[in-house]
Amino acid sequence: FAEMLELPQPKYVAAAAPVEQALAPTAEQQRVTRWLAKRYRIAGSASKMLVGAAYESANAVKLDPLLILAVMAIESRFNPFAESSVGAQGLMQVMSRIHHDKFNDHGGLNAALNPVANIQVGARILKDMIRHTGSLEGGLKMYVGAGNMETDGGYAGKVMAEHARLQAVAAGKR
């Protein structure tokens, strides 16, 4: 799927590992990939690429990859071409006109709909917001644009519930 879109290929493990291992997802990633493909009705190859990109991005910004996947599930239901009425784009529903500078390393604003770039930028933004507020719930509230509002309309609760489901799947629980 990534090759078809001419996207950078994810690196799953350290470069020192043999090539066969470098592309092999862990058992946890395989369980999550299968579950997401079934739950959200996406192609297995697309699910594998998205899970791999989420794990790679999470590793880069020191976040839980399952949290990134939970945000993608709630924000776009894994539709890489989703766009909201206020201009949020892609899997992580990044406000590209606000965060345009974060797409510079990915080729500019046109990369907002590139699934890998969108995940990388969204993960960075989420990490910054969690750090800024000092809590996961506060970071999620800020991520959805409700940072200065009394309520986030249940957004953080939805993400946390999906995160809990993904944690159970990753652990091999039904």
Order of alpha helices (4+ residues) and beta strands (2+ residues): alpha-alpha-alpha-alpha-beta-beta-alpha-alpha-alpha
